[in-house]
Amino acid sequence: MTKKTFISIVLFILLINTYAYALDYSFSARINNSGNQKYKAVKLTPQIYNNTVENLADLEIFDDNNQPVPYFINSYYESQISENNIYEMELINSFVNDVDHYFDYAVKSLDTKELFATSIEVEPDRNVFAVRLVVYGSHSNKNWEKIQEDVLYNVDGNKKLEIVFKWTKEYTHYRFKIYNNIEKVSFSSVKLKYNKVLHKKEYFTETFMPDFSIEEKENSTVIKVRGLKNLKLCSLSLITPSMFKRNVTFDGRTSKMLYNLSFENVEYKDLTLPIEPYKVTSDTSEIVIDNKDDKPIKVSAIVATYLADELVFESSGSAVYTLKFGNSDIYNPKSYDLSNYKEYILSEGYDMLSIEDVKGSPAKDPLSTKEPYDYKLIFNIAISIVAIVLGVIIFLKIKK
């Protein structure tokens, strides 16, 4: 290898390293490991949201060996609510048609106008039996609608004494038609049952007090709120000692009449502006209070409620992890195999860790209207072109 070729390779490596440095993250935070669970999680803070890209694509976790750690984003937990009701039924009619026997049952007592059932359970008058039957339903004991056919039995220790409906039923009367009931099987007890498990998503919500400044414009108070960028807002609440009732608007998209009143030692208060989950994309947002001809009210603080996300990852045994973010050149979110079985991980549970010691370049002033020219893109393009050309030259020299 010639001296010139060696120098070219060194320069090429330096340029690649320089390019990698240009793509580095602007912020980092420490995550101290603790707990005994296999999986860990951290909840993202407003500071992280404000300084990451909109789709969170630039979030990356590293262990103490500086190796990337796979993760997935979790935004809610699922809760289960079980509802169980049992309705006793009474025999109101029975008759025989050839070899088929019919039994009509009605709910004994009904405290509500609505009745929902997912199955019907019977207790036969004998220990050993097997019958094929069809079940009908009615709201008035007059017009019967076929529900489904089924089989009930208790033979050699194997039993099936419950008919599970394919869909939830609302009938108050049920009829059994037992085919070819030569053994004259009947039921000593019939119970209508409702068993339902409801899955409910509970999204993670957090609150914080953002910074703000106030400007008076004609008959309006304009509150410029900072620190909401990339947050999925749910509501904004005013903290104020002033007595008022005025229309309040946020970012020109939602308005509401807020008030803080007190009469005869009774307080009437509604200081929360609800916002349908809305992701803020700008550095500064505006709350406008319509004062009309009144004096401005005093706003002491603002409380923002937002939907938070968790990063869930598998512990590699590191005592400390590092979360890096703040790279506008990363557009595609991370996709790890971990997300393909996240329901098992969430079911197993995880240790909640905290974000500490966030370091990085300070965010630019959101109130500044002057946007500095971004030379980073031009620099990266130039470096890329030089690296590619130099790589081709090196390849051709080595080949030659």
N, C-alpha and C positions, 0 to 999 in steps of 0.2 A: 504494500500500500504506500503510495507516495505521500510526501509531507503535505502537499496541497489537498489531497483527498482527506487526510486526517483532520486538517483544520476545518474543512467543509463540514465533516460529520460533527465536530465539536460545536460549530456555529449552529448547525441544524438542531442539535439537542438543546442548546441555549434558547433558540427561538421557540421551540416547542414548550419549554419550561416557562418562558415569558408569556406565551399564549395561555397556558394553563393558569398562570397567576392572574392574568386579566379576567379569567372566568371564575375567580375565587368568590367565596361568599363574603358579604359585608358584615354579617352579624353571627354571633355564636352565643350559646348559653350552656351552662353546666347542669347536668342531671345526675344527682347523687342516687345511687342504687340502694334500695333497702327492701325489707320484707322477704317472705319465704316463697311467694308465688313464682311459678315459672315464667309468667308473662307480666309485663310492666306497661304502664301507660302514663302519659303526661297530658295535661290539658293546656291548650294553646291560650296565650294571653293577648290582650289588645296590642301590646307592643310588638308581638310576633306578627299578628295579622297586618298591622300597619306597614310593616317593612318586608313582607313577602309578596310574591306575585298573586294575582287575583285568584287563581285556581290552586294555590298552595303547592305548585309543582316543584318549587325550589327547596322544600323542606328535606333535610337529610340528617340522619342520626349516625354517629360514629362511636365505636367502642374505644377502650383505652389503647388499642393497637392501631387506631386510626382506620379501622375497617368499617365499611358501611353496614348498618344494621337494618334488615327488612322490617317494614311496618305497614299498618293499614290505618285508615282514618275511620274513627267511629264517632257518630254524632248523636246517638241516643241509646237508651236501654229499653228492653221490652219487659213489660210486666204482664202477668197473667191474672185474670179475675175469673173465678169459678162461680157459677150460679147454679144452684141445685134446688129443685122443687119436686115434691111428691104429692100427688092428689089421689085420695082414696076414691074408689068407684063402687057403685052399687048396682046390682042386677035389677033391671026394671022390666025385662021381658025375655021370654025364651019360647021357641017353638021348633017343630020338626017338619021338614019337607023331604019326604021320602027317607033316605038314609043320612041326609045332611042335617046337622043341628045348628040352630042359631041362638046366640046369646047377645042381648043388648045391655050395655052398661052406660051409666051416666055419672058425672062427677058429683060426689055427695054434697059438697059445699064449695062455693066459689066466692072468694072475698073481692075479687077484681073482675072487671069486665073482660080483661084480656087473659087468655090462657094459652101458654105455649108448651108443647110437648115434643120430646125427641125420641121417646120410646114408651112401650107399655109392657109391664111385667105381670106375670100371672103366677098363681100358686095352685097347682092342680089338686083334685080330690083324691089322688092316688099316687103311689110312689113310682110305679113303673108305667110308662105310657109313651106313645108316639102318635102325633096327629099332624095332618096337613090342613092348613086353614087359610082363609082370606080375611083381611081386616078392612072394615068400612068406617067412615067417619061422617058425623052429621052435627049441624049446629042446632037442630030443633027436634031431633028424633023422628023426622018425617022423610026428608030427602037425604039418601045415603050415597056417599061417593066412595068408590073403591080406592084404598090406599096402597095395599101391596099384599102379595101372597108370601107365606112363610111356613116354617116347620117348627114345632115345639116337641121336645122329647126329654125323657129321663130314662136312659137305658144303660145298664152295666156301668154305672158310675159316671157316665157322660150325660150332661144335661144342657139344655138350652131353654130357658124359661122367659126370655125377654125378646121382644120384637123391636129392633132398632129402626126407626123411620129414616128414609133416605133424605127427607127434608123436614124441617120443623113444622109441626101441625098446630092448628088452633081450634080443633073440634072440642065440643063438650060432651059428645056422645060417641061411643064406639061399638061396633057390632062385629062379633066373631062368627064366621061361617065355617064349621068344622066338617070337612068332607068325609063321607062314609064313616060316620061316627058309630060304628057297631059296638065299641066298648063303652059307649055313653060317657065319655070323658067330659067333665065340667070343671069349673074353677071355684075354689073356695075363697079366693082373694084376687082382685085385679087392681093394679096401681098404675096411674099415669105418671110418667117421670119427665123432668126437664133437666138435662145436664149440659151445660154449655161452658166452654173455656174461651174467654175473650182475650185476645192479645192486643196490648196497648203500647204504643210507642211514646216514650217520655224523652223529649229532646233536652239536652243539657243546656241550661240557661245560667248566665252569669251577669253580674252587675258591676259597674265601676263608674267613677266620676271623671268625665273627660275635662280637659282644659277648654276654656272659652273666653271670648272677648265680646264686648257689647258696643254697638253703634246705634245712635238715634238718627233715624231718617224720616223726616216729615212727621207723619202720625204713626210711625211704626218703630218698634224696638227690634233690631236685628242682632241675633246672637250667633256669632260665628263659632261653631264647635269644631275642635280639633281632636284627632285620635280615633275617628270612627271608620277610617278607610279599611275596606275588606271585611268589616264586621257585618254579620247578618242580624240587623237590628230588629227588636220586637217592640220596644217602647222607649220613650223618653219622658222623664218626670222632672218638673221644676221644683226646686226648693226655694221658697220665698216667704217672707213675713208679711208681704203686702196683701191688702184686701182688694179683690178684683173679681171680675167676670168678663173675660175677653176671648176673642177667637185667636187661636194659635195654629200656625202652619209650619210643617217641616219640609224643607227642600221642594216646596211647591207641589207635593204629591198627596199629602194628607193633612186635613184640618179638623179642629175640634174646639168647642167652647169649653175652656178651662176656668175654674173658679176656686176662690179661697175666701169663704164668707163666715161670719160669726154673728149670730143674733140670739139674744137672751141666753147667753152662755152655751149655745148649741152651735157646733161647727159644721159647716157644709163645705166639703172639699172634694175636688177632683182635679188633680194636677198632673195626670198622666196622659200623654198623647200616644195611643196605641198605633203601632206600625205593622202592617202585614209584612212578615219576614222579608226584609229588603236589604240587599248588599250594597253598601256605600262604596263607590269607586273613586271618589275624590278625597283629597287631603282635608278639605274643609267643607262642612255642611252648615246650613242656615236654619235657625228657628226664628220665625217672624211673629211678633205679637202685635196685633192690631189695637192701637191705643185710642184710635179716633181722636177726640179732643181732650182726653185725659192725660195726666202726667204718667210717665213711664213707671212701671213697677220695679221693685228691686229683686234681682235674681241672685241668690246666694250660691247655689250649686245646681248642677244637672246630674241626674242619675240615668245612665244608659243601660238597658237590658238587651242582651244579645244571645244568639244561639252559639254555643261553643263546641269545638271539636276536640277529640282526643286522638293522640298518636299511640297505637298499641303495638308493642314489639316483644319479641322473645329475648329474655335475658341471656347474654353470652357469658355471664360471670364477671363482667367488668364492674369495678367499684364505682366508676364514673363514666357517664356517657356525655357526648357533646352533640347538641342540636345546632346545625348550621342552616342559615337562611339568608335571603337577601341577594338574589342573583336574577336579574331581569332577563338574562340570556337563556334561562331554562323555561321551556314552554310546556313540555309533556310531563304530566304527573307520574310519579313512581308507581310501578305495578309489580307487586311481589306475590309469590305463591301463597304467602300467609293469608291473603285476602280470600283465597278459595275455600278456606275452612274456618273463617273467622267466627261463624256461629258457634262452633265448638269451643273456641277460645273464650268468647264472651260468656258462654255457659259455665266454663270452668272457673272463671274469675281471674283477676289480676291485681297487682299492687299499684296503687296510685302514687306516682312520684311527682315532685314539683320542679318547676323551672327556676333556676337560680343564676345569679351573676351574668346577666345579659350584657354582652360587650359588642361594640361595633360603631360604625360611623354614625354620628347624629343625623336624624332625619332633617331634610331641608325644611326651611320655614314654610309651612302651609299657606301662610298669609301673603307670601311674596308672589307677585304676579309676573315677575321676570323669571323666565325659565332659562337656566344656563344651558349653553350649547353642549350637547353630549358628543364628545369626541371618542367615546369608548367603542362605538360600533365601527367607526372609520378605522380606528387603531386595530381592532380585531380583524377586520377585513384585510387590511394591509399586511398584518403579520401572517394571516392565512395564505395570502397569495405568495409572499416571499418564501414561506415554509414549503409550499407545494413546488414552486419553481426550483428551490434549492434541493428538495428531495429528488426531483427528476434529474437534475444535474449530477448529483451524487450517484444515483442509480446508473446513469449512462457511463460515468467514469469508472465505476466498479466493474460494469459489464465489459467495458473496453479493455 
